[in-house]
Amino acid sequence: MTAAPEPSPGHRQEVHVSSRVKASGRSRASARRTRPGSSASRSKAAKPAAAAPRRSAAAKAAAVRRPAAGKAGSRRTAAGASAAGSGAGRQLPALHGSLSVVISARNEEQTLLKLLDQVTRLKPLEIIVVLNGCSDRSFQRTRLCPQATIVHIPESAGHDVGRSLGAKLSRGDILLFLDGDMVIPARHMSLFAEAVDGGVDVALNDLDHLLPPFALSDAVTRCKMYLNAVLGRSDLGVSSMTAVPHAMSRKALERIGYRELMVPPKAHALSIMRQLRVEKAGTVNVIKHNRLRQSNTGAGNAMEQLIAGDHAEALAQVLGEQQASGRLSESHLQEQRRQMAAWRNAL
Amino acid sequence: MSLKHTRTSARRTGRRALQPKRRISRPVRPAVPFPAANHPAPYVSVIIPAMNEAGTIGKVIAGAREVHPRCEVIVVVNGSADNTAEIALALGAHVIHFEQPLGHDVGRSVGAEAAKGEVLLFIDGDFVLNASQLRPFVAAVSHGTDVALNDYSGPVRQEFPHPVVLSKHVLNIMLGRPDLKGCSLTAVPHALSRRALASLGSGLLSRPPLAHAQAVLEGLQVKAVHKVPVGRLNAVRPKQAGTDPLREVILTDHLDAAGLVLQRRGERAGFIDGNRRRGMVR
């Protein structure tokens, strides 16, 4: 998607930027091509963050631009705020509880600052950025956001461990979990925080209507769907704590245990089994905007394997629970089969 | 008008048309009917659990007979109030009769117990399949496959499939066999080798998802060999107060099968954990 250049309010711009983020080389190039046509302020804001590090010729210019990034960022915030006021016609609703935003990032220098910009608009109590094995300038980028608390793990701690660490450090009543690889408009993030503020314990991203026919879906989608079915929550579709953004209450965090967050499907299963209010809260198309990496494309990729393993852990949890409650006992099974046969025979 | 020079097609004109039409001699299978009785030393055992299937059993047996010249047909009649057993007997099948219903899929275990063949072919008494639909399963097992599955994954056009279809797919993912899609021992027709039966045990066949998981875990050669879209052939049975008891049974079996995988391959079912350093969070 390459948005046609138009005199757009601030939030439009974010759509444009994020579409470039997901891009493989082809659409990235086309996005760049459209930029000169866009408004001057937009191209200025986007350039230092995105274009400079990629171009080798810009190595010299980068040093000059870096301080400008902060300036451009602040100007953009101002533009964004005015857009929220006039263009979108609504202010982000104030939350009753305090908000902690946990962002996990791995080499996301391209997007972090723009994301932080949007996050700031939520007026959170704190922003915890977990930089997990970053070898680029993510750290320097994040430093430009004065509110961000940075957890820097030089050597990668592994997938989703950062989420768990961030949760442990958080203090707010509401926890919003994000990934550093995609810029989401503040008003979209706000939906999840608002849901938790309104009494939901775990507010999930609803991806149901973005699904392909089942025959074409990937293993991760199938696992998520199955886990919800096993938990008796088919109504959740494929919504899962595996997907960002999602938010949870402090109560949920305490009941699940922050350690479990490093295996999101397990945390998901626990939250349902421990009678928390788990609901869908809004849709952010993370499928489209997900950054394509070598490890997350193609059937049977490493990421798919990892998440399948996570779901295995979640199923182990569910099975353990059911065995304890006696649903899978031998006598129960025999009774079930006998009833079934009798029912069939009645035909 | 002479019959000899009748024009049979537009192309048969000119000199060749005057020559007598060439007869193509095609080797024709000898019209020896397959014996209407079980072979004393069968190669294929066809196992047919049946419950009140008088309407179809005759044709089902007839189809089964033609699968192989050395064939035995075993019909496990259970809980039938009609004359299923009599029809099967009259057609020379080995009939194992139970007054009471055995329970879902238990007939498969009973039939397998009695089977003498090298290849065990499992079909159902409620839909008629002709031999050409069944031979690929037997052929696959004769060529070294241990578990020859029906290459049918159920209806998968919608975003959200039937829970049973979903369960089958996810069980295969957990088994590390996503290539099998939704194919499973749950669906007939399928065939087992003698080796597979020895490894699984006939008792486990009553719970097909567990047998399926066990077969993969044991390293048997499991393969989807031929598609028979049985979904359309299955009888639609009335639901009982909104719930489908069959569905519950199958879902439970699948969950148990997943449990079996976890038991054998560890909590993560043998999948990688990336480079998670779990000790970092305490």
Contacts between the chains, C-beta under 8 A, distances in Angstrom:
chain1	res1	chain2	res2	distance
A	153	B	280	7.7
A	156	B	275	5.9
A	157	B	275	7.9
A	157	B	276	7.1
A	157	B	277	4.8
A	157	B	280	5.0
A	158	B	273	7.3
A	158	B	274	4.9
A	158	B	275	4.7
A	158	B	276	3.1
A	158	B	277	5.6
A	158	B	278	7.7
A	159	B	274	4.6
A	159	B	275	8.0
A	159	B	276	6.2
A	160	B	276	7.7
A	161	B	276	5.6
A	161	B	277	6.4
A	161	B	278	7.1
A	161	B	280	5.9
A	161	B	281	6.3
A	164	B	281	4.6
A	165	B	280	6.7
A	165	B	281	5.6
A	168	B	281	6.3
A	208	B	159	7.2
A	211	B	159	4.3
A	211	B	160	7.9
A	212	B	159	7.2
A	213	B	156	6.7
A	213	B	157	5.1
A	213	B	158	6.4
A	213	B	159	6.2
A	214	B	156	4.4
A	214	B	157	7.3
A	214	B	158	6.2
A	214	B	159	6.2
A	214	B	160	7.0
A	214	B	161	4.6
A	214	B	165	7.5
A	214	B	166	7.7
A	214	B	169	7.9
A	215	B	153	7.6
A	215	B	156	3.9
A	215	B	157	6.6
A	217	B	159	7.7
A	219	B	173	4.9
A	219	B	178	5.7
A	222	B	166	6.8
A	222	B	169	5.3
A	222	B	170	5.4
A	222	B	173	6.3
A	223	B	170	6.0
A	223	B	173	6.4
A	225	B	160	7.0
A	225	B	166	5.9
A	225	B	170	8.0
A	226	B	166	5.5
A	226	B	167	6.7
A	226	B	169	7.9
A	226	B	170	4.0
A	229	B	163	5.5
A	229	B	166	6.2
A	229	B	167	7.8
A	229	B	251	8.0
A	230	B	255	6.3
A	234	B	160	7.9
A	234	B	163	7.4
A	237	B	160	7.0
A	258	B	281	7.0
A	259	B	281	5.3
A	259	B	282	7.4
A	262	B	276	6.5
A	262	B	278	6.5
A	262	B	281	6.3
A	299	B	178	7.4
A	300	B	178	7.0
A	302	B	272	6.9
A	302	B	274	7.4
A	305	B	271	5.1
A	305	B	272	5.2
A	306	B	271	6.8
A	306	B	272	5.8
A	306	B	273	7.1
A	306	B	274	4.9
A	308	B	173	5.8
A	308	B	174	7.1
A	308	B	269	7.4
A	308	B	271	5.1
A	309	B	268	3.9
A	309	B	269	6.5
A	309	B	270	7.9
A	309	B	271	2.9
A	309	B	272	6.3
A	309	B	273	6.3
A	310	B	268	7.7
A	311	B	174	7.9
A	312	B	174	6.1
A	312	B	258	7.9
A	312	B	261	7.6
A	312	B	262	6.2
A	312	B	267	6.8
A	312	B	268	5.0
A	312	B	269	3.7
A	312	B	271	6.2
A	313	B	267	5.6
A	313	B	268	5.8
A	315	B	174	7.5
A	315	B	255	7.7
A	315	B	258	5.2
A	315	B	259	7.8
A	315	B	262	6.8
A	316	B	259	8.0
A	316	B	262	5.0
A	316	B	267	5.1
A	318	B	255	7.8
A	319	B	255	6.7
A	319	B	258	7.2
A	319	B	259	4.8
A	319	B	262	7.1
A	322	B	255	7.6
A	328	B	252	7.0
A	328	B	255	7.6
A	328	B	256	6.4
A	328	B	259	7.8
A	333	B	252	6.8
A	334	B	103	7.6
A	336	B	245	7.4
A	336	B	248	6.6
A	336	B	249	5.6
A	336	B	252	6.9
A	337	B	103	3.8
A	337	B	104	5.5
A	337	B	106	7.4
A	337	B	249	6.2
A	338	B	101	7.8
A	338	B	103	5.9
A	339	B	245	5.8
A	340	B	103	6.8
A	340	B	104	5.1
A	340	B	245	4.5
A	340	B	246	5.9
A	340	B	248	8.0
A	340	B	249	5.3
A	341	B	51	7.8
A	341	B	78	8.0
A	341	B	79	6.4
A	341	B	101	3.6
A	341	B	102	6.7
A	341	B	103	4.7
A	341	B	104	6.1
A	342	B	101	6.4
A	343	B	237	8.0
A	343	B	240	5.9
A	343	B	245	5.2
A	343	B	246	7.9
A	344	B	51	6.5
A	344	B	101	7.1
A	344	B	104	7.4
A	344	B	237	7.0
A	344	B	246	7.5
A	345	B	51	6.1
A	345	B	52	6.7
A	345	B	79	4.9
A	345	B	81	7.7
A	345	B	101	5.1
A	347	B	52	7.2
A	347	B	235	7.8
A	347	B	237	5.9
A	347	B	238	7.6
